[in-house]
Amino acid sequence: MKAIIWTKYGSPDGLHLREIEKPTPKDNEVLIKIHAATAGTPDTEFRRLKLPPLYVIPLRLYIGFLKPTRITILGTEFAGEIESVGKDVTGYQPGDQVFGYTGLKMGTYAEYMCLTENSSIFDGVFAKKPINLSYEEAAAVPFGGLEALHSMKTANIQRGQKVLIVGAGGSIGTYSVQFAKLYGAEVTGVDHMSKLEMLRSIGADHVIDYTKEDYTKSGKLYDVIIDTFDKSPFSGSLRSLNENGLFLNANPKLFDRIWMQWALKGNNKKVVTWTGGYTTENLLALKELIENGKIKPVIDRRYPLEQIVEAHRYVDAGLKKGNVVITVVHNQ
Ligand SMILES: NC(=O)c1ccc[n+]([C@@H]2O[C@H](COP(=O)([O-])OP(=O)(O)OC[C@H]3O[C@@H](n4cnc5c(N)ncnc54)[C@H](OP(=O)(O)O)[C@@H]3O)[C@@H](O)[C@H]2O)c1
């Protein structure tokens, strides 16, 4: 089968198209014929290993110390079709169309991969895909959709609340904007000027170009601030919250986690640092919302698997609006 082999940490040049052996499912696994994947920011962060020091050593131990050796295929989101199932699998059968997120297991830049039926964050999570989405559209749902769904549940957004989303034009951000609108909030999206028109098109009531305006200095107050990308100044964000406001950060550094809790002493504001929601149950909740027309993926560009290097370069350039899809065409 075709696969993109990850040969070094750093630039996209370390990603190479190769022929490798097709995997065989174990008794509790399904074999998935992948039709689409994505080039997301987490994939480019793994590729470069440009992550906080706390994560880098464990990741090197897990992936390969000097270069990727234990995990050699990148890619975390996918949509595809079950080709065969192991003898102990009861919930799926050949022909089922599925979508999912493989997390640290990675492996979606390939024609096929195996996942265990009882999925988990370590083994990957998947579910039957929304019937009204193509494979390409469905592949762009799991990461951003699950992160946004989880944060929205945590924030418990109420009708009429003022919600500000930092990094609104990205993968998590575009779902967060749609969820916040769905729950009746007045939504302000903060991102690069090139993404503001798209943000209005998915429902943002107000938009802010972060290169021109610092929302923490506008004097406006919000009930909820969601930072999807750890880009907002914490003290300023706290000042921009109403008295009982909530600040959610998807990805804070370790020191910031401690400092954020300490800085709260003496006021009614709340800080949540979250990551997760990677369950089949949540994927099924997303499927239902999508099938009912409540949310949809924002897709910027599509690249064939063979052009993965160009796709990663595009994401590295910070131009991505929503999601970049990788299409996997099978010869037979
Ligand atoms: N499982 C995981 O791997 C996992 C789990 C939880 C969280 N995360 C983390 O979540 C983060 C977000 O993911 P994502 O996929 O949503 O990222 P994304 O698609 O790249 O979106 C981030 C957005 O933030 C914008 N941005 C950059 N600087 C900004 C600023 N100062 N103010 C406002 N917006 C700004 C970017 O725009 P420009 O670049 O064009 O400026 C981009 O549109 C990643 O860092 C990822 O590591 C990962």
Ligand as a Chemical Component Dictionary entry (heavy atoms), coordinates in Angstrom:
data_LIG
# 
_chem_comp.id                   LIG 
_chem_comp.type                 NON-POLYMER 
_chem_comp.pdbx_formal_charge   0 
_chem_comp.three_letter_code    LIG 
# 
loop_
_chem_comp_atom.comp_id 
_chem_comp_atom.atom_id 
_chem_comp_atom.alt_atom_id 
_chem_comp_atom.type_symbol 
_chem_comp_atom.charge 
_chem_comp_atom.model_Cartn_x 
_chem_comp_atom.model_Cartn_y 
_chem_comp_atom.model_Cartn_z 
_chem_comp_atom.pdbx_ordinal 
LIG N1  N1  N 0  -4.374 16.147 20.541 1  
LIG C1  C1  C 0  -3.661 17.179 20.276 2  
LIG O1  O1  O 0  -2.682 17.081 19.605 3  
LIG C2  C2  C 0  -4.088 18.489 20.856 4  
LIG C3  C3  C 0  -5.011 18.517 21.852 5  
LIG C4  C4  C 0  -5.416 19.738 22.357 6  
LIG C5  C5  C 0  -4.902 20.902 21.844 7  
LIG N2  N2  N 1  -3.994 20.845 20.876 8  
LIG C6  C6  C 0  -3.473 22.105 20.380 9  
LIG O2  O2  O 0  -4.513 22.957 19.969 10 
LIG C7  C7  C 0  -3.935 23.991 19.228 11 
LIG C8  C8  C 0  -4.950 24.564 18.233 12 
LIG O3  O3  O 0  -5.262 23.673 17.251 13 
LIG P1  P1  P 0  -6.006 24.116 15.918 14 
LIG O4  O4  O 0  -5.946 22.894 15.064 15 
LIG O5  O5  O -1 -7.313 24.731 16.156 16 
LIG O6  O6  O 0  -4.992 25.206 15.341 17 
LIG P2  P2  P 0  -5.116 26.029 13.995 18 
LIG O7  O7  O 0  -6.085 25.368 13.098 19 
LIG O8  O8  O 0  -3.745 26.281 13.503 20 
LIG O9  O9  O 0  -5.782 27.400 14.483 21 
LIG C9  C9  C 0  -5.117 28.356 15.256 22 
LIG C10 C10 C 0  -5.575 29.731 14.756 23 
LIG O10 O10 O 0  -5.079 30.730 15.656 24 
LIG C11 C11 C 0  -4.666 31.834 14.879 25 
LIG N3  N3  N 0  -3.760 32.669 15.656 26 
LIG C12 C12 C 0  -2.403 32.669 15.710 27 
LIG N4  N4  N 0  -1.968 33.630 16.550 28 
LIG C13 C13 C 0  -3.076 34.254 17.045 29 
LIG C14 C14 C 0  -3.278 35.326 17.949 30 
LIG N5  N5  N 0  -2.260 35.963 18.541 31 
LIG N6  N6  N 0  -4.546 35.711 18.227 32 
LIG C15 C15 C 0  -5.608 35.096 17.639 33 
LIG N7  N7  N 0  -5.475 34.065 16.750 34 
LIG C16 C16 C 0  -4.224 33.642 16.484 35 
LIG C17 C17 C 0  -4.026 31.187 13.657 36 
LIG O11 O11 O 0  -3.934 32.116 12.603 37 
LIG P3  P3  P 0  -2.554 32.461 11.822 38 
LIG O12 O12 O 0  -1.614 31.334 12.064 39 
LIG O13 O13 O 0  -2.958 32.640 10.391 40 
LIG O14 O14 O 0  -2.050 33.730 12.372 41 
LIG C18 C18 C 0  -5.039 30.085 13.376 42 
LIG O15 O15 O 0  -6.092 30.531 12.546 43 
LIG C19 C19 C 0  -2.649 23.436 18.673 44 
LIG O16 O16 O 0  -1.550 24.137 19.220 45 
LIG C20 C20 C 0  -2.626 22.011 19.162 46 
LIG O17 O17 O 0  -1.355 21.549 19.530 47 
LIG C21 C21 C 0  -3.585 19.657 20.365 48 
# 
loop_
_chem_comp_bond.comp_id 
_chem_comp_bond.atom_id_1 
_chem_comp_bond.atom_id_2 
_chem_comp_bond.value_order 
_chem_comp_bond.pdbx_ordinal 
LIG N1  C1  SING 1  
LIG C1  O1  DOUB 2  
LIG C1  C2  SING 3  
LIG C2  C3  SING 4  
LIG C2  C21 DOUB 5  
LIG C3  C4  DOUB 6  
LIG C4  C5  SING 7  
LIG C5  N2  DOUB 8  
LIG N2  C6  SING 9  
LIG N2  C21 SING 10 
LIG C6  O2  SING 11 
LIG C6  C20 SING 12 
LIG O2  C7  SING 13 
LIG C7  C8  SING 14 
LIG C7  C19 SING 15 
LIG C8  O3  SING 16 
LIG O3  P1  SING 17 
LIG P1  O4  DOUB 18 
LIG P1  O5  SING 19 
LIG P1  O6  SING 20 
LIG O6  P2  SING 21 
LIG P2  O7  DOUB 22 
LIG P2  O8  SING 23 
LIG P2  O9  SING 24 
LIG O9  C9  SING 25 
LIG C9  C10 SING 26 
LIG C10 O10 SING 27 
LIG C10 C18 SING 28 
LIG O10 C11 SING 29 
LIG C11 N3  SING 30 
LIG C11 C17 SING 31 
LIG N3  C12 SING 32 
LIG N3  C16 SING 33 
LIG C12 N4  DOUB 34 
LIG N4  C13 SING 35 
LIG C13 C14 SING 36 
LIG C13 C16 DOUB 37 
LIG C14 N5  SING 38 
LIG C14 N6  DOUB 39 
LIG N6  C15 SING 40 
LIG C15 N7  DOUB 41 
LIG N7  C16 SING 42 
LIG C17 O11 SING 43 
LIG C17 C18 SING 44 
LIG O11 P3  SING 45 
LIG P3  O12 DOUB 46 
LIG P3  O13 SING 47 
LIG P3  O14 SING 48 
LIG C18 O15 SING 49 
LIG C19 O16 SING 50 
LIG C19 C20 SING 51 
LIG C20 O17 SING 52 
# 
